[in-house]
């Protein structure tokens, strides 16, 4: 029982104080899954780009009154703060 406790204690100390060992354990536990997920997302993004090339316009509003010209927006009074 004491041997198991010592092994666990050494393992925890290595994780806490040795950055190389910490990165190695992280890579074993999470790194591979993270890389696979990134590759999957990249492939999905590439497929979406390949299926929709060019510029796509969703909606073009109809011209309601061709004789009217754009006069600008509303004008708002303001005070200049010095």
C-alpha positions, 0 to 999 in steps of 0.5 A: 500500500505504501508503494502505491502511495509513493508512486501516486505521489511521485506522479503528482509531483512530476505533473506539478513541477515538470512542464515537459512531463505535463505536456506529455500527459496532456498530449496523451489524454487530450492532444490526439482527440483535439487534433482529430477534431481540428482536422474534421472541422477543416475538412467540413469547411473545405467541403462547404467552400467547394460546394458554394463558390463565388458570391451569393446574394440572398435578397435584392429588395425590389425598387418600389418607386423608380422616380424617387431618389435617395435623399439620405437619412434623418438629420439629428440636431446636436450640440458640440461639446467643448 
